Amino acid sequence: MKTVRETVALPDATEHPLVHPLDLADSRKPFIASWWLSVLTMPTVVFFFAALLWTVSNNYVTPIVVPIATAICSALLAAYLRKEAWAYIPRKRQDSQRRLPVRWLLTRSAVSTASLLAGLVLLTIWLVGLDVDPGVLGYVIGSAAGIVILMVAGLLWTAFAPARLSASLGSWTSQLARLVAVAAAVAVGWLIFDARYDPADLAVSDILIGASVIVAAQVIFWLTTLWQSRKAAKRTTSPAD
């Protein structure tokens, strides 16, 4: 059996058997950096970047490729930093099931809500003063509808899924608050668009494409989160080297 040599000063195993990267000065910085990078990969933040780019590009390519590429790079770097943070702790003492501080969850929820509202407001203000191509308008409406659908799905999942599966999605109350705020913004935006444009000019395919991009980004995010949680659980239960 190999002897594990500790390269950092760990807490006494008799008093503090399990250790989290936040407990150590050396691993705290990369773990916090990985958490902030993971915030950038949230679909709501990706949507805000897409809306911001759309105001200056008015095309399909830039608002899709740039935010998604940024999210992928951020996710890869976040995974690397997270792995580096956990590497300071021997596998048998890793507290991978510890919940993050409440203020972190609140910050994540606030960033998500603010990104959604800012993106919707930005698009609404921009589109009101322009003669926008129906294809672009349909894509935007589809994206907004996809976000609301995902938020409803997340809320229902939190309400009815087993606690061990829904814990990572956060409090249902914060999700409900975000859903109400975003749904109201989407409704107001639709009323403005309806007064300026003829809904008959919108193609269903453009709306479906916009919704599909947002839904696909969120599904990938959920699957990645599930994969990481299962990997962490497997690492904790497997025998140490």
Buried (B, 14 or more C-beta within 10 A) or exposed (E): EEEEEEEEEBEEEEEEEBBBBBBBEBBBBBBBBBBBBBBBBBBBBBBBBBBBBBBEEBEBEBBBEBBBEBBEEBBEBBBEBBEBBBBBBBBBBBBBEEEBEEEBBEBBBEBBBBBBBBBBBBBBEBBEEEEBEBBBBBBBBBBBBBBBBBBEBBBEBBEEEEEEEBEBBBEBEBBBEBBEBBBEBBEEBBEBBEEEBEEEEBBEEBBBBBBEBBBEBBEBBBEBBEEBBEEBEEEBEEEEE
